[in-house]
Amino acid sequence: MKKKIAILPGDGIGPEVTKQALKSLKSIEEAFGHEFTYTEAHVGAAAIDATGDPFPQQTEDVCRDADAILFGAIGDPKYDNDPKAKVRPEQGLLAMRKKLNLFANVRPVKSYDALLSKSPLKESIIKGTDFVVFRELTGGIYFGQPRGRSEDGNQAFDTCNYSKEEITRIAKLAFEAAGNRGKKVTLVDKANVLATSRLWRETVQEMASDYPDIQLDFMFVDNAAMKIIQNPKDFDVVLTENMFGDIITDEASVIAGSLGMLPSASIGTAQSLFEPIHGSYPQAAGKDIANPFGAILSAAMLLEYSFGLVEESKAIQDAVLKAVDDGFVTEDIDRENPVGTEEVGDKVAAYIKEMLAV
């Protein structure tokens, strides 16, 4: 198979964890005889420094020409600490999602037996957890208009907007995913307070009749945040809007033992984008301590979701599991005997070859 992959390393630890993911992809190429072409482009603070634009036209063109996009992270302290900055790295992420119509964020959450003790939650609570969150990505309060500040600066306002069409297209993906999993969808909303949440609930209820084998239930977001910690095994497919999904998936990262373990896919109408959820973590940049597993597992999702390469995706997942079981983990997981980012990437790539007898 020949495919083109856009590589957007971005900021902070993005470049170094993306580098490790590429090692695994190249092992897959060698093992299965595929040919992937990689084209790198700037995004975020790196793009602002190079062009003045956090998502420049050249990067958009690279993305549109690709069959899939592998993305590192966006964010830089020099912008975080300047509240008056007119151009911010995060604007590039929002622009990328909007322009490429990346409407559905898919974030799997699972526990690893070898990392159960690393979670702040009891092992008995998290062992066996395996659910996935479908988060709407191009609507809601992050994109709604109008937004702004009053002239005197003493008031600010944001608008949360949703259309039925936006809700329907991601709900369809969630129902279909549940059909291949535990046949349960939980809609997380705030329908007792928000009009947008009531539209979500009405729309998803209407769709449920098309999926008679799927159990549909509803949960207010505050209750869901509590239940994810109390009994995460009760969830199968979680469906929710943009901001709620952003918050509860970061919360759920403690189940895996580290935020660095979680991959994600942003599904679009043409291309899809794959990224670890941990952010740019600038404090760790360049120190060879960042956890690359989220980026490597994002590459595995890319193979399955964009290219339909299920066996190849599983080969990466199995290699990550073996590395974790064998103790090849970074300091966020094991402070006493950590290994570096580069060594983890090398080990996973080597395990792929070893397990496939390349």
Rosetta blueprint (number, residue, H / E / L):
1 M L
2 K E
3 K E
4 K E
5 I E
6 A E
7 I E
8 L E
9 P E
10 G E
11 D L
12 G L
13 I L
14 G H
15 P H
16 E H
17 V H
18 T H
19 K H
20 Q H
21 A H
22 L H
23 K H
24 S H
25 L H
26 K H
27 S H
28 I H
29 E H
30 E H
31 A H
32 F H
33 G L
34 H L
35 E E
36 F E
37 T E
38 Y E
39 T E
40 E E
41 A L
42 H L
43 V L
44 G L
45 A H
46 A H
47 A H
48 I H
49 D H
50 A H
51 T H
52 G L
53 D L
54 P L
55 F L
56 P L
57 Q H
58 Q H
59 T H
60 E H
61 D H
62 V H
63 C H
64 R H
65 D H
66 A L
67 D L
68 A E
69 I E
70 L E
71 F E
72 G E
73 A E
74 I L
75 G L
76 D L
77 P H
78 K H
79 Y H
80 D H
81 N L
82 D L
83 P L
84 K L
85 A L
86 K L
87 V L
88 R L
89 P H
90 E H
91 Q H
92 G H
93 L H
94 L H
95 A H
96 M H
97 R H
98 K H
99 K H
100 L L
101 N L
102 L E
103 F E
104 A E
105 N E
106 V E
107 R E
108 P E
109 V E
110 K E
111 S L
112 Y L
113 D H
114 A H
115 L H
116 L H
117 S H
118 K H
119 S L
120 P L
121 L L
122 K L
123 E H
124 S H
125 I H
126 I H
127 K L
128 G L
129 T L
130 D E
131 F E
132 V E
133 V E
134 F E
135 R E
136 E E
137 L L
138 T L
139 G L
140 G H
141 I H
142 Y H
143 F L
144 G L
145 Q L
146 P L
147 R L
148 G E
149 R E
150 S L
151 E L
152 D L
153 G L
154 N L
155 Q L
156 A E
157 F E
158 D L
159 T L
160 C L
161 N L
162 Y L
163 S L
164 K H
165 E H
166 E H
167 I H
168 T H
169 R H
170 I H
171 A H
172 K H
173 L H
174 A H
175 F H
176 E H
177 A H
178 A H
179 G H
180 N L
181 R L
182 G L
183 K L
184 K E
185 V E
186 T E
187 L E
188 V E
189 D E
190 K L
191 A L
192 N L
193 V L
194 L L
195 A H
196 T H
197 S H
198 R H
199 L H
200 W H
201 R H
202 E H
203 T H
204 V H
205 Q H
206 E H
207 M H
208 A H
209 S L
210 D L
211 Y L
212 P L
213 D L
214 I L
215 Q E
216 L E
217 D E
218 F E
219 M E
220 F E
221 V H
222 D H
223 N H
224 A H
225 A H
226 M H
227 K H
228 I H
229 I H
230 Q H
231 N L
232 P H
233 K H
234 D H
235 F L
236 D L
237 V E
238 V E
239 L E
240 T E
241 E L
242 N H
243 M H
244 F H
245 G H
246 D H
247 I H
248 I H
249 T H
250 D H
251 E H
252 A H
253 S H
254 V H
255 I H
256 A H
257 G L
258 S L
259 L H
260 G H
261 M H
262 L L
263 P E
264 S E
265 A E
266 S E
267 I E
268 G E
269 T L
270 A L
271 Q L
272 S L
273 L E
274 F E
275 E E
276 P E
277 I L
278 H L
279 G L
280 S L
281 Y L
282 P H
283 Q H
284 A H
285 A L
286 G L
287 K L
288 D L
289 I L
290 A L
291 N L
292 P L
293 F H
294 G H
295 A H
296 I H
297 L H
298 S H
299 A H
300 A H
301 M H
302 L H
303 L H
304 E H
305 Y H
306 S L
307 F L
308 G L
309 L L
310 V H
311 E H
312 E H
313 S H
314 K H
315 A H
316 I H
317 Q H
318 D H
319 A H
320 V H
321 L H
322 K H
323 A H
324 V H
325 D H
326 D L
327 G L
328 F L
329 V L
330 T L
331 E L
332 D L
333 I L
334 D L
335 R L
336 E L
337 N L
338 P L
339 V L
340 G L
341 T H
342 E H
343 E H
344 V H
345 G H
346 D H
347 K H
348 V H
349 A H
350 A H
351 Y H
352 I H
353 K H
354 E H
355 M H
356 L L
357 A L
358 V L
